[in-house]
Amino acid sequence: MKLAYYPGCSLEETAKEFDSSVRSVCKALDVDLTEIPDWTCCGATSAHATNHRLAVGLPALTIKQIQAMDLDCVVPCSACFNRLKTAEYNMTHDAHVRQEMENLLNFKYDAKPRVYDLLAYMVEKLGLDTIKKKVQKPLKNLKIACYYGCLSVRPAEITGIDNAENPMQMDNLIKTLGATPIQWSYKVECCGAGHSVAKSTMVTNLSGRILAKAREAGADLVVNACPLCQTNLEMRRPPGEDMPVFFFTELMGLAFGLPDATNWCSKHLVDPGKIINAIAAG
């Protein structure tokens, strides 16, 4: 299977472990990722709040490139997915926006949806049975809080999520990897996202509450699909809080027994050693 791949800015810098794990896991699943040539920043997190034309134009330029590749495109970062999917939705449903982007970027939009959240694509298109066949080291005895955050689920008419209040894609993936997804009420709460620097106290309160609720529900770790969430949940947490946080593809790599999986986890700000040792011990 061949797919276009949009890594986005965070996976090039602060979330390199996410990018490495995505590429390795996809290779293990016989998914051939072709990175979009000369891809452009999607505009997250500020473009849509400052310049509407730019907010659509930046991701629309990437959609133009995807269309030229004639491939479905997977996007691992929730923020990037939201911006690309919003541009795709706006150009499909608003003739004025579509014409404006076509004139601006000199292309004819064919209105074929090609942008997919990587998590959703793996679960719904690739299939859990395919993933299960690759599991060599089941994540037994681990209780995991699946944290979706905001941008992969809202607004539902754009993201296409199965249930915006209680999504289950990540939960079902975690079950397939052999772990137990816990039931908790904070899986789609906001962590504070891009306010981490300007409003750090607010973000610490939000992120701390998410981690506290995960711990209260009995979780051993939190799994997510967003570099912004990963940064906030690791950096903006109350003193003494040591709940590990993983990207979902990192847990897939560990369950697949991929040799480079522990290297990704070494980049975490919160030591995940106990979890990795527990997985290794079976």
Secondary structure, 3 states (H helix, E strand, C coil): CEEEECCHHHHHCCCHHHHHHHHHHHHHCCCEEEECCCCCCCCCCCHHHHCHHHHHHHHHHHHHHHHHHCCCEEECCHHHHHHHHHHHHHHHHCHHHHHHHHHHHCCCCCCCCCEEEHHHHHHHHHHHHHHHCCCCCCCCCCEEEECCCCCCCCCHHHHCCCCCCCCCHHHHHHHHCCCEECCCCCCCCCCCHHHCCCCHHHHHHHHHHHHHHHHHCCCCEEEECCHHHHHHHHHCCCCCCCCCEEEHHHHHHHHHCCCCHHHHHCCCCCCCHHHHHHHHHC
